[in-house]
């Protein structure tokens, strides 16, 4: 499967979408029935708390945790009312083409006091721009953006734009002229990259679909729902992936569920009929991810230690605040005697793998790259430029800083959803997510210290130590002398009682 392909696995309660580029698994999206994505959903929310010190507010949209709204993402209530009640007739009478209260209201900026635009208990329409991640709630905005196949409709602003990824200036002018001809009376439009070469008729149909969806929001609001209320749901992961990823570079879509395949076919026939023939229903006996080697690739790519083809490797550590990626030469010694050249080749190979891992694992936030130290500045520049080139294929926004004096590269990657590892894994219940346990020797000596603290409070002549079998075994063998010494010092008999259901670090003392 050397061509770029979308592979969709529909399981029981779970749908997985894999983007395979040049035969390599590039991205993986997972959506489960009980944990569906809320990004793109539009809600009627309620302000539960205003935080002037943070210039932000918390909004109840009906999720487990309140959503976060920054002052820059707020549209004043009077402006939103104008958007929601706007119609073609009053737009023509007023000479306004936009839906943002003709700009008479003072624009909301980072310096606008948030209490001037939001009050606790107030209801407002918001859209989820970033899903809940870890312990943080969703991030929302009042600036609603409804994505279609070829354009994005902005019902709250009067703006026309063309994707920066369309570099041909002549095509940009053509698309802007087509936009001006199909722009609705209210709101703005941004042409997406896949619209390059598109006819005005197809673009107009796409815009009409998005305007209709915004009409559904206004119709629900006319019934005066009580907040929090869901006003509009984005497409599910299958349709959303096809809408956003099925471009000219992707040659086919393979799905392993006939029923969902038929639903997907209807979606293609409605929104991109020229690509409906590129849909294939997988009918093999093996699961589609197994047949194309995707399951094995997922396991390899999510490992803590990622091997490089030369023999070097990466160590990837994801923490709450940042992700650290360490590059090591491993068994790669190079073909010559030039150590600097060996280090350079390892770092250049690591650059390609790092860019792939960031994208595949969907790692976001602050990222620190610890390349192998290079003495020559031209080599550092070459590695840095290679990193920038490798990151260009990433759809997420990245910001990169040159090598620091310590030989580190700092970068950020925009995060809009949970990383893949946090989706598939949970912290170890045994080590509490630390990845480490106290050694058995440490636990033994902790028991002896606690024995000294509690000896006078324990009744009777005998003290029983209840602990994990491995700890009891060490106390009987390697630490037998320490137990005898404690027994003699405290003039008490010490008995060991192994408990199989105890955690390795757990123990209890009792007297009798």
C-alpha positions as CSV (number, residue, x, y, z in Angstrom):
1,X,0.0,0.0,0.0
2,X,2.5,2.6,-1.2
3,X,0.0,5.2,-2.2
4,X,-1.5,7.7,0.3
5,X,-4.6,6.0,1.7
6,X,-7.2,6.5,4.4
7,X,-8.0,3.2,6.2
8,X,-11.1,3.1,8.4
9,X,-11.6,0.4,11.0
10,X,-15.2,0.3,12.4
11,X,-15.2,-1.7,15.6
12,X,-17.8,-2.3,18.3
13,X,-18.1,1.1,20.1
14,X,-14.9,2.4,18.5
15,X,-13.9,3.8,15.1
16,X,-10.2,4.2,14.0
17,X,-9.0,6.2,11.0
18,X,-5.4,5.7,9.8
19,X,-3.7,8.0,7.3
20,X,-1.0,6.1,5.4
21,X,1.4,8.1,3.4
22,X,4.0,6.5,1.2
23,X,3.3,3.2,2.9
24,X,4.0,4.6,6.4
25,X,1.3,5.2,9.1
26,X,1.4,9.0,9.4
27,X,-1.6,9.8,11.6
28,X,-4.1,7.8,13.7
29,X,-7.5,9.1,14.9
30,X,-9.6,7.2,17.4
31,X,-13.2,7.9,18.5
32,X,-15.1,5.8,21.1
33,X,-18.8,5.7,21.6
34,X,-18.6,6.8,25.2
35,X,-15.8,9.4,24.6
36,X,-16.8,11.2,21.4
37,X,-14.9,14.4,20.4
38,X,-16.6,17.7,21.2
39,X,-14.3,19.8,19.1
40,X,-16.4,21.8,16.6
41,X,-19.6,21.4,18.6
42,X,-21.7,24.6,19.2
43,X,-23.3,25.0,22.6
44,X,-25.4,27.5,24.5
45,X,-23.3,27.9,27.6
46,X,-23.7,29.6,30.9
47,X,-21.0,31.7,32.6
48,X,-20.3,30.1,35.9
49,X,-17.2,32.1,37.0
50,X,-15.4,35.3,35.8
51,X,-11.7,35.6,36.6
52,X,-10.5,39.2,36.1
53,X,-7.0,38.3,37.0
54,X,-6.8,35.8,34.1
55,X,-9.0,37.8,31.7
56,X,-11.0,34.7,31.3
57,X,-14.2,32.9,32.4
58,X,-15.4,29.4,32.9
59,X,-18.4,28.3,30.9
60,X,-20.8,25.4,31.7
61,X,-21.5,23.6,28.4
62,X,-22.7,20.4,29.9
63,X,-19.4,18.5,30.1
64,X,-17.7,17.0,33.2
65,X,-15.5,20.1,33.5
66,X,-16.3,23.7,32.8
67,X,-14.9,25.1,29.5
68,X,-12.3,27.9,29.4
69,X,-13.0,31.2,27.5
70,X,-10.4,33.9,27.1
71,X,-11.5,37.5,26.7
72,X,-10.1,37.7,23.2
73,X,-12.5,34.9,22.2
74,X,-15.6,36.8,23.4
75,X,-18.1,38.5,21.2
76,X,-20.2,41.1,23.2
77,X,-23.8,40.0,23.8
78,X,-25.2,42.8,21.7
79,X,-23.1,41.8,18.7
80,X,-24.0,38.1,19.0
81,X,-27.7,39.1,19.2
82,X,-27.2,41.0,16.0
83,X,-25.7,37.9,14.4
84,X,-28.5,35.6,15.6
85,X,-31.3,37.9,14.5
86,X,-29.8,39.1,11.2
87,X,-31.6,38.5,7.9
88,X,-31.1,39.5,4.3
89,X,-33.8,42.3,4.4
90,X,-32.3,44.3,7.3
91,X,-28.8,43.8,5.9
92,X,-29.8,45.4,2.6
93,X,-31.6,48.2,4.4
94,X,-28.6,49.0,6.6
95,X,-26.0,48.5,3.9
96,X,-24.1,46.0,6.1
97,X,-22.7,42.8,4.7
98,X,-21.3,41.5,7.9
99,X,-22.9,40.0,11.0
100,X,-20.9,41.7,13.7
101,X,-22.9,44.7,14.6
102,X,-21.3,46.9,11.9
103,X,-18.3,47.4,14.1
104,X,-19.9,50.1,16.2
105,X,-19.3,48.2,19.5
106,X,-15.8,48.6,21.0
107,X,-13.8,45.6,19.8
108,X,-12.8,43.1,22.4
109,X,-9.1,42.8,22.8
110,X,-6.7,41.3,25.3
111,X,-6.8,44.5,27.3
112,X,-10.6,44.8,27.5
113,X,-11.7,44.1,31.1
114,X,-13.6,40.8,31.0
115,X,-16.2,42.0,33.4
116,X,-17.2,44.6,30.7
117,X,-18.3,41.9,28.4
118,X,-19.3,38.9,30.6
119,X,-21.3,38.5,33.8
120,X,-21.8,35.4,35.9
121,X,-25.0,33.7,35.0
122,X,-25.0,35.0,31.5
123,X,-25.9,32.7,28.6
124,X,-23.8,32.8,25.4
125,X,-23.2,30.8,22.2
126,X,-19.8,29.2,22.0
127,X,-17.9,26.6,19.9
128,X,-15.3,24.2,21.2
129,X,-12.0,25.0,19.7
130,X,-9.9,22.6,21.8
131,X,-11.1,19.4,23.5
132,X,-10.5,18.5,27.1
133,X,-6.9,17.5,27.6
134,X,-5.7,15.7,30.8
135,X,-7.1,17.6,33.8
136,X,-8.0,20.7,31.7
137,X,-11.5,21.4,30.4
138,X,-12.3,22.3,26.8
139,X,-11.4,25.7,25.4
140,X,-14.3,27.6,23.7
141,X,-14.7,30.7,21.6
142,X,-17.6,32.9,20.6
143,X,-16.2,33.2,17.1
144,X,-18.0,30.3,15.5
145,X,-16.4,28.6,12.4
146,X,-18.3,26.0,10.5
147,X,-16.0,23.9,8.3
148,X,-17.3,22.5,5.0
149,X,-15.5,20.5,2.4
150,X,-14.1,23.4,0.5
151,X,-14.6,26.5,2.7
152,X,-15.1,27.6,6.3
153,X,-18.2,29.7,7.1
154,X,-17.7,32.4,9.8
155,X,-21.2,33.6,10.8
156,X,-19.9,36.2,13.3
157,X,-17.4,38.2,11.2
158,X,-17.4,39.9,7.8
159,X,-14.3,38.5,6.2
160,X,-13.2,36.8,2.9
161,X,-9.9,34.8,2.9
162,X,-8.1,32.1,1.0
163,X,-5.9,29.4,2.5
164,X,-2.2,30.4,2.7
165,X,-1.3,27.0,1.4
166,X,-2.7,27.9,-2.0
167,X,0.5,29.6,-3.3
168,X,-0.6,30.4,-6.9
169,X,-1.5,34.1,-6.9
170,X,-3.7,33.7,-10.0
171,X,-5.7,30.9,-8.4
172,X,-6.0,32.9,-5.2
173,X,-7.6,35.8,-7.1
174,X,-10.0,33.5,-9.0
175,X,-11.1,31.9,-5.7
176,X,-11.5,35.3,-4.0
177,X,-13.7,36.4,-6.9
178,X,-15.8,33.2,-6.7
179,X,-16.1,33.8,-2.9
180,X,-17.4,37.3,-3.4
181,X,-20.1,35.9,-5.7
182,X,-21.4,33.3,-3.3
183,X,-20.9,35.0,0.0
184,X,-24.1,35.0,2.1
185,X,-25.6,38.2,3.3
186,X,-24.1,37.8,6.8
187,X,-20.8,36.3,7.9
188,X,-17.5,35.6,6.2
189,X,-15.8,32.7,4.3
190,X,-12.3,31.2,4.1
191,X,-11.5,28.9,1.2
192,X,-9.7,25.7,2.2
193,X,-6.7,24.3,0.4
194,X,-8.7,21.5,-1.3
195,X,-10.7,24.1,-3.1
196,X,-7.9,24.8,-5.5
197,X,-9.3,24.4,-9.1
198,X,-12.8,24.1,-7.8
199,X,-15.7,25.6,-9.9
200,X,-17.9,28.4,-8.5
201,X,-20.9,26.1,-8.6
202,X,-19.4,23.5,-6.3
203,X,-18.1,26.2,-3.9
204,X,-21.6,27.8,-3.7
205,X,-23.2,24.4,-2.9
206,X,-20.7,23.9,-0.1
207,X,-21.4,27.4,1.3
208,X,-25.1,26.8,1.1
209,X,-24.7,23.6,3.2
210,X,-22.8,25.5,5.9
211,X,-25.3,28.4,6.0
212,X,-28.1,25.8,6.4
213,X,-26.3,24.3,9.4
214,X,-26.0,27.8,11.0
215,X,-29.7,28.2,10.4
216,X,-30.3,25.0,12.5
217,X,-28.4,26.7,15.4
218,X,-30.7,29.8,15.1
219,X,-33.8,27.7,14.9
220,X,-32.9,25.9,18.1
221,X,-32.2,29.2,19.9
222,X,-35.6,30.5,18.8
223,X,-37.1,27.8,21.1
224,X,-35.3,29.4,24.1
225,X,-33.4,26.3,25.4
226,X,-32.0,26.4,28.9
227,X,-28.2,26.4,29.1
228,X,-26.2,24.3,28.9
229,X,-27.6,23.0,25.5
230,X,-26.0,21.4,22.5
231,X,-26.9,23.4,19.5
232,X,-24.9,21.7,16.7
233,X,-22.7,18.6,16.6
234,X,-19.7,18.3,14.2
235,X,-19.5,15.2,12.0
236,X,-18.3,11.9,13.5
237,X,-14.7,10.9,13.2
238,X,-15.3,8.9,9.9
239,X,-17.0,11.7,8.0
240,X,-14.8,14.4,9.5
241,X,-11.6,12.6,8.5
242,X,-12.8,12.1,4.9
243,X,-13.9,15.8,4.8
244,X,-10.6,17.1,6.1
245,X,-8.0,14.5,4.8
246,X,-9.4,13.1,1.5
247,X,-7.5,15.5,-0.7
248,X,-5.7,15.0,-4.1
249,X,-2.8,13.3,-2.4
250,X,-5.0,10.6,-0.9
251,X,-5.9,8.2,-3.7
252,X,-8.4,5.9,-1.9
253,X,-10.4,5.2,1.2
254,X,-10.7,1.7,2.5
255,X,-13.4,0.8,5.1
256,X,-14.1,-2.6,6.7
257,X,-17.8,-2.2,7.6
258,X,-20.4,-2.4,4.7
259,X,-23.1,-0.5,6.5
260,X,-20.8,2.4,7.5
261,X,-19.3,2.1,4.0
262,X,-22.7,2.8,2.4
263,X,-23.2,5.8,4.7
264,X,-19.8,7.1,3.7
265,X,-20.6,6.5,0.0
266,X,-23.7,8.7,0.3
267,X,-21.6,11.4,2.0
268,X,-19.1,11.3,-0.9
269,X,-21.8,11.4,-3.5
270,X,-23.3,14.5,-1.9
271,X,-20.2,16.5,-1.2
272,X,-17.4,15.1,-3.5
273,X,-19.1,13.0,-6.2
274,X,-15.9,12.8,-8.3
275,X,-14.2,10.8,-5.5
276,X,-17.1,8.4,-4.7
277,X,-15.4,5.8,-7.0
278,X,-12.3,5.8,-4.8
279,X,-14.1,4.2,-1.9
280,X,-13.3,0.5,-1.3
281,X,-15.1,-1.9,1.0
282,X,-12.6,-4.3,2.7
283,X,-13.8,-7.9,2.4
284,X,-10.7,-9.8,3.5
285,X,-10.9,-12.4,6.3
286,X,-8.3,-10.5,8.4
287,X,-9.1,-7.2,10.1
288,X,-8.2,-4.3,7.8
289,X,-5.6,-2.9,10.2
290,X,-3.9,-6.3,10.5
291,X,-3.9,-6.8,6.7
292,X,-2.0,-3.6,6.1
293,X,0.3,-3.9,9.1
294,X,-1.1,-0.9,10.9
295,X,-1.6,-2.7,14.3
296,X,2.1,-3.6,14.4
297,X,3.1,-0.1,13.4
298,X,1.0,1.4,16.2
299,X,2.8,-0.7,18.8
300,X,6.2,0.2,17.4
301,X,5.6,3.9,17.1
302,X,4.2,4.3,20.7
303,X,7.2,2.6,22.4
304,X,9.2,4.6,25.0
305,X,12.4,3.8,23.1
306,X,12.1,4.3,19.4
307,X,14.9,2.7,17.3
308,X,16.5,4.4,14.3
309,X,17.5,2.5,11.2
310,X,21.2,3.3,11.8
311,X,21.2,1.7,15.2
312,X,20.6,4.9,17.2
313,X,17.4,5.5,19.1
314,X,15.1,8.1,20.6
315,X,13.8,8.2,24.2
316,X,10.5,10.0,24.4
317,X,9.2,11.1,27.8
318,X,5.8,12.8,28.0
319,X,5.2,14.9,31.2
320,X,2.3,17.1,32.1
321,X,4.1,20.4,31.2
322,X,6.4,19.3,28.4
323,X,7.7,16.5,26.3
324,X,11.4,15.6,26.2
325,X,13.0,13.7,23.3
326,X,16.6,12.5,23.8
327,X,18.7,11.4,20.8
328,X,21.3,8.6,21.3
329,X,23.8,7.0,18.9
330,X,23.3,3.6,20.4
331,X,25.3,1.0,18.4
332,X,25.8,3.3,15.4
333,X,29.5,4.1,15.1
334,X,29.6,5.5,11.6
335,X,31.6,4.3,8.6
336,X,34.7,6.4,9.1
337,X,36.7,7.7,12.0
338,X,35.1,11.2,12.1
339,X,33.1,11.3,15.3
340,X,31.5,14.6,14.4
341,X,30.2,13.1,11.1
342,X,28.7,10.1,13.0
343,X,26.9,12.5,15.4
344,X,25.6,14.6,12.5
345,X,24.2,11.6,10.6
346,X,22.5,10.3,13.7
347,X,20.9,13.7,14.4
348,X,19.8,14.1,10.8
349,X,18.1,10.7,10.9
350,X,16.6,11.6,14.3
351,X,15.1,14.7,12.8
352,X,12.9,12.8,10.4
353,X,11.8,10.4,13.1
354,X,11.0,13.2,15.6
355,X,8.8,15.0,13.1
356,X,7.0,11.7,12.4
357,X,6.6,10.9,16.1
358,X,5.2,14.4,17.0
359,X,2.6,14.1,14.3
360,X,1.7,10.4,14.8
361,X,1.5,10.7,18.6
362,X,-0.2,14.1,18.3
363,X,2.2,15.5,20.9
364,X,1.5,19.2,21.7
365,X,2.6,21.9,24.0
366,X,6.2,22.6,24.9
367,X,8.8,20.1,23.4
368,X,12.5,20.0,24.2
369,X,14.8,18.1,21.7
370,X,18.1,17.0,23.1
371,X,20.2,16.2,20.1
372,X,23.7,14.7,20.4
373,X,26.0,17.7,21.0
374,X,27.8,19.0,17.8
375,X,30.9,21.1,18.0
376,X,30.6,22.8,14.6
377,X,28.0,25.5,14.1
378,X,27.4,24.6,10.4
379,X,26.3,21.1,11.5
380,X,23.9,22.6,14.0
381,X,22.4,24.8,11.3
382,X,22.0,21.9,9.0
383,X,20.2,19.8,11.6
384,X,17.9,22.8,12.5
385,X,17.0,23.4,8.8
386,X,16.3,19.7,8.3
387,X,14.0,19.9,11.3
388,X,12.1,22.8,9.8
389,X,11.8,21.0,6.5
390,X,10.5,17.8,8.2
391,X,7.9,19.8,10.2
392,X,6.4,21.4,7.0
393,X,4.3,18.3,6.4
394,X,2.7,18.6,9.8
395,X,-0.8,20.2,9.6
396,X,-0.5,21.4,13.2
397,X,1.1,24.8,13.8
398,X,4.7,24.6,15.1
399,X,7.1,27.2,16.4
400,X,10.8,26.3,16.7
401,X,13.8,28.1,18.3
402,X,17.4,27.5,17.2
403,X,19.9,25.5,19.3
404,X,20.5,27.0,22.7
405,X,23.9,27.3,24.3
406,X,23.2,23.9,26.0
407,X,22.6,22.2,22.6
408,X,18.8,22.0,23.0
409,X,16.1,22.8,20.5
410,X,12.9,24.2,22.1
411,X,9.7,24.1,20.1
412,X,5.9,24.2,20.5
413,X,3.2,22.3,18.6
414,X,-0.4,23.4,18.7
415,X,-2.5,20.9,20.6
416,X,-6.3,20.6,20.0
417,X,-6.9,17.1,21.2
418,X,-5.5,14.5,23.6
419,X,-2.2,12.9,22.5
420,X,-2.5,9.3,21.2
421,X,-0.6,7.8,24.1
422,X,-3.0,9.4,26.6
423,X,-5.9,8.1,24.6
424,X,-4.7,4.5,24.4
425,X,-3.0,4.3,27.8
426,X,-3.7,5.3,31.4
427,X,-1.3,5.8,34.3
428,X,-0.1,2.5,35.8
429,X,-2.3,1.8,38.9
430,X,0.6,0.0,40.5
431,X,3.3,2.7,40.3
432,X,0.8,5.6,40.1
433,X,2.2,6.7,36.8
434,X,5.7,7.3,38.0
435,X,7.2,4.3,36.3
436,X,9.2,3.5,39.4
437,X,8.7,1.6,42.7
438,X,10.7,1.7,45.9
439,X,13.2,-1.1,45.9
440,X,12.5,-4.1,48.2
441,X,15.5,-3.1,50.3
442,X,14.2,0.4,50.8
443,X,10.8,-1.0,51.9
444,X,12.5,-3.3,54.4
445,X,14.4,-0.5,56.0
446,X,11.3,1.7,56.0
447,X,9.6,-1.1,58.0
448,X,12.5,-1.3,60.5
449,X,12.3,2.5,61.0
450,X,8.5,2.4,61.5
451,X,9.0,-0.5,63.9
452,X,11.2,1.7,66.0
453,X,8.6,4.5,66.0
454,X,5.7,2.3,67.0
455,X,7.2,-0.3,69.3
456,X,6.0,1.3,72.5
457,X,2.4,1.7,71.2
458,X,2.1,-1.9,70.1
459,X,0.8,-4.2,72.8
460,X,2.1,-7.6,73.8
461,X,5.4,-9.4,73.4
462,X,5.0,-10.2,69.6
463,X,5.1,-7.8,66.7
464,X,3.7,-9.0,63.4
465,X,4.8,-7.5,60.1
466,X,2.4,-7.8,57.3
467,X,3.9,-7.1,53.9
468,X,4.2,-8.2,50.2
469,X,5.7,-11.7,49.9
470,X,8.8,-10.4,48.1
471,X,9.5,-8.0,51.0
472,X,8.9,-10.7,53.5
473,X,11.3,-13.0,51.6
474,X,14.0,-10.3,51.7
475,X,13.5,-9.8,55.4
476,X,13.9,-13.5,56.0
477,X,17.0,-13.8,53.8
478,X,19.1,-10.7,53.0
479,X,17.9,-8.7,56.0
480,X,17.7,-11.5,58.5
481,X,20.5,-10.0,60.6
482,X,18.6,-6.7,60.8
483,X,15.4,-8.5,62.0
484,X,17.4,-10.3,64.7
485,X,19.1,-7.1,65.8
486,X,15.7,-5.3,66.0
487,X,14.2,-8.3,68.0
488,X,17.1,-8.2,70.5
489,X,17.1,-4.4,70.8
490,X,13.4,-4.1,71.4
491,X,13.0,-7.4,73.4
492,X,10.1,-8.4,71.1
493,X,9.5,-11.4,68.9
494,X,9.1,-10.4,65.3
495,X,6.8,-12.5,63.0
496,X,6.5,-12.1,59.2
497,X,3.1,-12.5,57.5
498,X,3.2,-12.4,53.7
499,X,0.1,-10.9,52.1
500,X,-0.3,-11.6,48.3
501,X,-2.9,-8.8,47.9
502,X,-0.5,-6.1,49.3
503,X,1.2,-3.5,47.1
504,X,5.0,-3.9,47.0
505,X,5.3,-0.7,49.1
506,X,2.5,-1.5,51.5
507,X,3.0,-2.9,55.1
508,X,1.3,-3.0,58.5
509,X,2.5,-3.5,62.0
510,X,0.4,-5.1,64.8
511,X,1.2,-6.3,68.4
512,X,-0.2,-9.3,70.3
